[in-house]
């Protein structure tokens, strides 16, 4: 029996759909006030349902909504570790992680985002390997599995006595992120089961070389030329999307979602609800996104405003992906992780990616 600990960050990811770009520092209360729903229960359920070697695990679970509540619906005996109050904090994660290791946990599983990864690193460093189930808003660190199912396979690999490797934890400045600036730096490394096919690559900063900037301008000119003046276009985050608004002479929320129609801005830094409100006004609509540099995520990393409900209403057939040739050269595939398996499966397959003026490339989307 492998001794495994489970810790769930109950507020991770709640800021995404309401456009808060994170829940650090108690912002989950603002997220709740804006109508955000908890994200980690469904992500934890998906993860637990896919573990095949449940009968070979002796599980420690954080109490209540930080673990035990989610395990109760599965046929997995567990022992609760630690105590929490009505409200949870980073200190709870750190304290419980350290206690689990002191009780002999050989693997720690955590469900959350980059902030949770930093908390676990602070508590245990490289004492034991971890499996990181992605559930936060950004999830840029390479320590994370590509989705909950992949995380379950990593646990199974650990039970089968696989090796371990080191992966990076990034420090993302959420205050800067909310001010439309991406400020990330290396925070540390955590050990993970050595199953690279199930691990995401870390985010890579956008290149600003002359050739890359010229490619963005080519893409933007072609996209704007093809736009239907009566349609609503929802533009995701990124400098490639900003090139489109630059072409139209409009402002762009660099790390948010904006809406344009007939070369006019009709929505800035949109939340899920604001997007749904716009969709009621525009029967013709499309989403334009670019893959996240380094790991190729089209949906599910840094653009959680595009919820499964939004994608369904827009229609997967109305999703357009654009990217510079240079970005695609570093990717073997594109990925989606919307949180809804049915939506993910519809989005997966081979798609056309616009890479220049009247120039496209075929890329596979995996989920």
C-alpha positions as CSV (number, residue, x, y, z in Angstrom):
1,X,0.0,0.0,0.0
2,X,1.3,3.4,-0.9
3,X,0.6,6.2,1.6
4,X,-0.9,9.2,-0.3
5,X,-2.1,12.5,0.9
6,X,-4.9,14.6,-0.8
7,X,-5.3,18.4,-0.3
8,X,-7.9,20.4,-2.2
9,X,-7.9,24.2,-2.4
10,X,-11.6,24.9,-2.2
11,X,-11.3,28.5,-3.6
12,X,-8.9,27.8,-6.5
13,X,-10.2,28.7,-9.9
14,X,-13.2,30.7,-8.7
15,X,-11.9,34.0,-10.1
16,X,-11.7,32.7,-13.6
17,X,-15.3,32.9,-14.9
18,X,-15.9,36.3,-13.3
19,X,-12.7,37.8,-14.7
20,X,-10.8,38.2,-11.5
21,X,-7.7,36.3,-12.8
22,X,-7.1,34.6,-9.4
23,X,-8.3,34.2,-5.8
24,X,-5.1,35.1,-3.9
25,X,-5.4,37.3,-0.9
26,X,-9.1,36.6,-0.1
27,X,-10.4,37.7,-3.5
28,X,-12.6,34.6,-3.5
29,X,-15.1,36.6,-1.4
30,X,-15.3,39.1,-4.3
31,X,-15.6,36.1,-6.7
32,X,-18.6,34.8,-4.6
33,X,-20.2,38.2,-4.7
34,X,-20.0,38.2,-8.5
35,X,-21.7,34.8,-8.7
36,X,-18.7,32.5,-9.0
37,X,-19.2,28.8,-8.3
38,X,-16.6,26.4,-6.8
39,X,-14.4,24.8,-9.3
40,X,-12.4,22.2,-7.4
41,X,-15.2,19.8,-6.4
42,X,-15.8,18.7,-10.0
43,X,-12.1,18.6,-10.8
44,X,-11.4,16.5,-7.8
45,X,-14.3,14.2,-8.7
46,X,-13.0,13.7,-12.2
47,X,-9.5,13.0,-10.9
48,X,-10.6,10.4,-8.3
49,X,-12.9,8.6,-10.7
50,X,-10.0,7.9,-13.0
51,X,-7.6,6.3,-10.5
52,X,-7.3,2.6,-11.3
53,X,-5.2,1.5,-8.3
54,X,-7.5,2.8,-5.6
55,X,-7.2,-0.5,-3.6
56,X,-3.4,-0.1,-3.4
57,X,-3.6,3.4,-1.8
58,X,-3.7,4.2,1.9
59,X,-5.1,7.7,1.8
60,X,-4.7,10.7,4.0
61,X,-7.2,13.4,3.3
62,X,-7.4,17.0,4.5
63,X,-10.7,17.5,6.5
64,X,-14.0,18.7,5.0
65,X,-14.0,20.7,1.8
66,X,-10.2,20.5,1.6
67,X,-10.4,16.7,0.9
68,X,-12.6,14.4,3.0
69,X,-15.9,15.7,1.6
70,X,-14.8,14.7,-1.9
71,X,-13.4,11.3,-1.1
72,X,-16.6,10.2,0.7
73,X,-18.4,9.5,-2.5
74,X,-15.7,7.0,-3.6
75,X,-14.9,3.6,-2.4
76,X,-11.5,4.7,-1.0
77,X,-10.9,4.3,2.7
78,X,-9.1,7.4,4.1
79,X,-7.8,8.9,7.3
80,X,-8.4,12.6,7.9
81,X,-5.4,14.7,8.8
82,X,-5.4,18.2,10.3
83,X,-8.1,20.7,11.2
84,X,-9.6,23.6,9.4
85,X,-12.1,26.4,10.2
86,X,-15.1,27.7,8.2
87,X,-12.7,29.7,6.0
88,X,-9.5,28.1,4.6
89,X,-6.2,29.7,3.8
90,X,-2.7,29.0,2.4
91,X,-1.6,28.3,5.9
92,X,-4.0,25.4,6.1
93,X,-2.4,23.9,3.0
94,X,1.1,24.3,4.3
95,X,0.3,22.9,7.8
96,X,-1.6,19.9,6.5
97,X,0.9,19.1,3.8
98,X,3.7,19.1,6.4
99,X,1.7,16.9,8.8
100,X,0.9,14.4,6.1
101,X,4.6,14.0,5.3
102,X,5.4,13.7,9.0
103,X,2.8,10.8,9.2
104,X,4.6,9.0,6.4
105,X,2.9,10.2,3.2
106,X,5.0,9.1,0.2
107,X,3.1,11.2,-2.3
108,X,1.1,14.4,-2.0
109,X,-1.8,15.2,-4.4
110,X,-3.1,18.7,-4.5
111,X,-5.9,20.3,-6.5
112,X,-5.5,23.9,-7.2
113,X,-3.4,26.4,-9.2
114,X,0.0,28.1,-9.1
115,X,-0.6,29.6,-5.7
116,X,-1.4,26.1,-4.2
117,X,1.8,24.8,-5.8
118,X,3.8,27.5,-4.1
119,X,2.2,26.6,-0.7
120,X,3.0,22.9,-1.1
121,X,6.6,23.8,-2.1
122,X,6.9,26.0,1.0
123,X,5.7,23.2,3.2
124,X,7.6,20.1,1.8
125,X,10.1,21.3,-0.8
126,X,11.4,18.0,-2.4
127,X,10.8,15.7,0.6
128,X,8.2,13.7,-1.4
129,X,6.9,13.8,-4.9
130,X,3.5,15.4,-5.8
131,X,0.8,15.1,-8.3
132,X,-0.8,18.5,-9.2
133,X,-4.4,18.5,-10.5
134,X,-5.0,21.7,-12.4
135,X,-7.9,23.7,-11.1
136,X,-6.7,27.3,-10.8
137,X,-7.2,30.3,-13.1
138,X,-3.8,30.4,-14.8
139,X,-2.0,27.1,-14.0
140,X,1.2,28.1,-15.8
141,X,3.7,25.9,-13.8
142,X,5.1,22.8,-15.4
143,X,4.5,20.8,-12.2
144,X,0.8,20.3,-13.3
145,X,-0.8,17.4,-15.1
146,X,-2.5,18.4,-18.4
147,X,-5.9,17.5,-16.9
148,X,-7.5,15.6,-14.0
149,X,-7.5,12.3,-16.0
150,X,-3.7,12.6,-16.7
151,X,-3.2,13.4,-13.0
152,X,-4.9,10.1,-12.1
153,X,-2.6,8.2,-14.5
154,X,0.4,9.8,-12.7
155,X,-0.9,8.4,-9.4
156,X,-1.2,5.0,-10.9
157,X,2.3,5.2,-12.3
158,X,3.6,6.1,-8.8
159,X,1.8,3.1,-7.3
160,X,3.5,1.0,-9.9
161,X,6.9,2.2,-8.6
162,X,7.8,4.6,-11.5
163,X,10.6,7.1,-11.2
164,X,10.4,10.8,-10.4
165,X,11.6,14.0,-12.0
166,X,11.7,17.7,-11.1
167,X,9.3,20.3,-12.5
168,X,9.1,24.0,-12.0
169,X,6.8,26.0,-9.8
170,X,6.2,29.6,-11.1
171,X,5.5,32.7,-8.9
172,X,2.8,34.7,-10.7
173,X,2.2,38.2,-9.4
174,X,-1.6,38.3,-9.2
175,X,-1.7,42.0,-8.5
176,X,0.3,42.6,-11.7
177,X,-1.9,40.1,-13.6
178,X,-5.0,42.0,-12.7
179,X,-3.3,45.2,-13.9
180,X,-2.8,43.5,-17.3
181,X,0.9,42.6,-16.7
182,X,2.3,39.1,-16.7
183,X,5.1,39.0,-14.1
184,X,6.3,35.5,-13.5
185,X,9.5,34.1,-12.1
186,X,11.0,30.8,-11.0
187,X,9.9,29.9,-7.4
188,X,11.2,26.4,-7.0
189,X,10.9,22.8,-8.1
190,X,8.8,19.9,-6.9
191,X,9.3,16.2,-7.6
192,X,6.6,14.5,-9.7
193,X,6.2,11.0,-11.1
194,X,8.2,10.7,-14.3
195,X,5.4,10.5,-16.8
196,X,6.1,13.4,-19.1
197,X,3.3,12.6,-21.5
198,X,0.8,13.5,-18.7
199,X,2.6,16.7,-17.7
200,X,2.1,20.1,-19.2
201,X,5.0,22.3,-20.3
202,X,5.4,25.6,-18.5
203,X,4.3,28.8,-20.0
204,X,6.9,30.5,-22.2
205,X,7.0,34.3,-22.6
206,X,6.0,35.8,-25.9
207,X,8.8,36.7,-28.3
208,X,9.0,40.2,-29.6
209,X,11.5,39.7,-32.3
210,X,11.0,41.6,-35.6
211,X,10.0,38.5,-37.5
212,X,7.4,37.5,-34.8
213,X,5.9,41.0,-34.7
214,X,5.6,40.9,-38.5
215,X,3.9,37.6,-38.3
216,X,1.4,39.0,-35.8
217,X,0.7,41.9,-38.2
218,X,0.1,39.5,-41.1
219,X,-2.3,37.5,-39.1
220,X,-4.2,40.5,-37.8
221,X,-4.5,42.1,-41.3
222,X,-6.0,38.8,-42.6
223,X,-8.4,38.3,-39.7
224,X,-9.7,41.9,-39.8
225,X,-10.2,41.6,-43.6
226,X,-12.4,38.6,-43.1
227,X,-14.5,39.9,-40.3
228,X,-18.3,40.1,-40.8
229,X,-19.4,43.6,-39.7
230,X,-22.6,42.2,-38.2
231,X,-20.9,39.5,-36.1
232,X,-19.6,39.6,-32.5
233,X,-15.9,38.6,-32.1
234,X,-14.7,37.6,-28.6
235,X,-10.9,38.0,-28.5
236,X,-9.0,36.0,-26.0
237,X,-5.8,37.1,-24.1
238,X,-2.4,37.5,-25.7
239,X,-0.2,39.7,-27.8
240,X,-1.3,38.0,-31.0
241,X,-4.9,39.0,-30.3
242,X,-3.7,42.6,-29.4
243,X,-2.3,42.8,-32.9
244,X,-5.9,42.5,-34.2
245,X,-7.2,45.4,-32.1
246,X,-4.1,47.4,-33.1
247,X,-5.0,46.8,-36.7
248,X,-8.5,48.2,-36.0
249,X,-7.2,51.1,-33.8
250,X,-8.9,49.7,-30.7
251,X,-7.7,49.1,-27.1
252,X,-7.1,45.5,-25.9
253,X,-7.1,43.9,-22.4
254,X,-3.9,42.0,-22.8
255,X,-4.7,39.3,-20.3
256,X,-8.5,39.4,-20.6
257,X,-11.3,38.8,-23.1
258,X,-12.7,41.7,-25.1
259,X,-15.6,41.9,-27.6
260,X,-15.6,43.8,-30.9
261,X,-18.1,44.2,-33.7
262,X,-17.9,46.3,-36.9
263,X,-14.5,47.4,-35.7
264,X,-15.9,48.9,-32.5
265,X,-15.3,47.6,-29.0
266,X,-18.5,46.5,-27.3
267,X,-17.0,44.8,-24.2
268,X,-13.7,45.1,-22.2
269,X,-12.2,42.5,-19.8
270,X,-15.4,40.5,-20.0
271,X,-16.5,37.9,-17.4
272,X,-18.5,34.8,-18.3
273,X,-21.8,36.6,-17.5
274,X,-20.9,39.7,-19.6
275,X,-20.0,37.4,-22.5
276,X,-23.4,35.6,-22.2
277,X,-25.2,39.0,-22.1
278,X,-23.5,40.0,-25.4
279,X,-24.4,36.6,-27.0
280,X,-28.0,37.4,-26.5
281,X,-27.6,40.6,-28.7
282,X,-25.5,39.0,-31.5
283,X,-26.8,35.9,-33.3
284,X,-23.6,35.8,-35.4
285,X,-20.5,35.3,-33.2
286,X,-17.1,33.8,-33.0
287,X,-14.2,33.2,-30.5
288,X,-10.7,34.0,-31.6
289,X,-7.9,32.6,-29.4
290,X,-4.2,31.9,-29.5
291,X,-2.4,28.9,-27.8
292,X,-0.6,29.6,-24.6
293,X,3.1,29.8,-25.4
294,X,5.1,26.8,-24.3
295,X,2.2,24.3,-23.6
296,X,-0.3,25.0,-26.4
297,X,-3.5,25.3,-24.3
298,X,-6.2,26.9,-26.4
299,X,-8.8,26.8,-23.6
300,X,-8.4,26.1,-19.8
301,X,-5.3,28.1,-19.0
302,X,-5.5,31.9,-18.4
303,X,-8.9,32.3,-20.3
304,X,-11.4,30.7,-18.0
305,X,-14.0,33.3,-19.0
306,X,-14.5,31.0,-22.0
307,X,-16.5,28.6,-19.9
308,X,-18.1,25.4,-21.4
309,X,-21.4,27.3,-21.5
310,X,-19.9,30.1,-23.5
311,X,-18.2,27.7,-25.9
312,X,-21.4,25.8,-26.4
313,X,-23.4,28.9,-27.1
314,X,-20.9,30.3,-29.6
315,X,-20.5,26.9,-31.2
316,X,-17.2,25.0,-31.4
317,X,-17.4,25.4,-35.1
318,X,-17.1,29.2,-34.6
319,X,-13.8,29.0,-32.7
320,X,-10.8,30.3,-34.6
321,X,-7.3,29.7,-33.6
322,X,-4.4,32.0,-34.6
323,X,-0.7,31.7,-33.8
324,X,2.6,32.8,-35.2
325,X,4.7,30.1,-37.1
326,X,7.4,30.5,-34.4
327,X,4.9,29.6,-31.6
328,X,3.7,26.5,-33.4
329,X,7.2,25.3,-34.1
330,X,7.7,24.6,-30.4
331,X,4.5,22.7,-30.0
332,X,3.7,19.1,-30.9
333,X,0.0,19.6,-30.4
334,X,-2.6,22.0,-29.0
335,X,-4.6,21.2,-25.9
336,X,-8.0,22.0,-24.3
337,X,-9.1,21.5,-20.7
338,X,-12.4,23.4,-20.2
339,X,-13.5,21.3,-17.2
340,X,-16.3,19.7,-19.3
341,X,-15.3,16.4,-20.9
342,X,-18.0,16.6,-23.6
343,X,-16.9,20.1,-24.7
344,X,-13.3,19.0,-24.7
345,X,-14.0,16.0,-26.9
346,X,-15.9,18.2,-29.4
347,X,-13.0,20.6,-29.6
348,X,-10.4,17.8,-30.0
349,X,-9.1,16.7,-33.4
350,X,-7.3,18.4,-36.3
351,X,-8.0,22.1,-36.9
352,X,-6.8,24.9,-39.1
353,X,-4.7,27.5,-37.5
354,X,-4.1,30.9,-39.1
355,X,-0.4,31.6,-39.1
356,X,-0.1,34.4,-41.7
357,X,-1.8,36.4,-44.4
358,X,-3.9,33.7,-46.2
359,X,-1.7,31.1,-44.7
360,X,-2.9,28.2,-42.5
361,X,-1.5,25.2,-40.8
362,X,-3.1,22.0,-39.6
363,X,-2.6,21.2,-35.9
364,X,-4.0,18.4,-33.7
365,X,-5.9,19.4,-30.6
366,X,-5.7,16.9,-27.7
367,X,-7.7,16.6,-24.5
